Amino acid sequence: MSSTPPIRISTPPIPTPPHRQLTRTPSTATLVISDFSKFTEGHKGTAICASGPNGKQSRFYLALFPKNSLTWVSNDVLVCLYFYDDDIEVKYRVAIVNGKREKRYCQEYHWRRCKKLGHHVAKFISRDEILDPENFCLVNDKLTIVCELDILTPDDIDQSKFSTLTADLSQLLQSSQFADTKLLVRGKEFPVHRAVLSARSPVFEKMFDHDCKEKINGVVDIDDLSQDVCEQFLKFIYADKVDDLEAMAPELLSAADKYQLDSLKNLCEHYLSSTLSIDTASRLLLLADTHQAKQLKCQCIDYITDHIAKVKLTDSWKTVTKARPELGIELLMNLSTKHEQLKGTV
């Protein structure tokens, strides 16, 4: 029976500069357990040595326990990774290698070691699954485990999952705390923050940078948006999201164009492109042309060109060609170009 390896706490590694880029491959270790069917207590393990973000070698010990005495059901096989250095974060993958040298039952774990806890324990696979002949986990009662381990650098870590920025700014909008300006929309006031609006919109930035009436009075009168659309518009400015894009995309596209909020404009164009149909194509073409939505306009023109026989029978087509004759000319030119391209392929 093997004993649990001792844990030695060493001096924390030298911090890595936040933006340091390193090219490296995962460190790999293999653990072979003979007579697995008789392996019912204790543990088997193997040492792993890996290079950290500062080039320092760090040591680990991977142990496999055939059954557990912790909180999981006793039929689970457990893996335990022992850390010998403080303040280190790793991602490691454990898999069974079958007789064909194929990796099966791969599990990935992510853990950061602090001074108080020098090991990470996790469920790997049930013992019954390993012993089942139909799963081909054992070769002559021998189990082969492979572990690939990466020491993470700051660039490897997804910092967005720790961010509360969106939630914090949403709360700032809802609470109106420290608001220094109001948007007046058809009788309803929306308390806002000049700094936030200026950071997101060049139009608001110019408005508040000069001594215009909106800056002096602290009130921006908006008469071309509904209150509901303005609410969603502000939600996007503060939190980069919209709750009801399906119902408000055309109006939000108009607002995004007026206030030069390109990210919202792109979002609306992308959504509206997915709604193209015989009935909507002409109306969306007019909307795209009105608000210089180039991506949406190109997709509308291509769609109408491909379905011109049906689209020209709709009432919206007649309205568009009457209001904007130049759009009809663009469509004819696009249709002619496609016709020439088809002739060239014959």
Summary of the structure (lengths in Angstrom):
residues: 346
radius of gyration: 31.2
end to end distance: 77.3
largest distance: 88.4
contacts: 951
relative contact order: 0.08
helix: 41%
strand: 26%
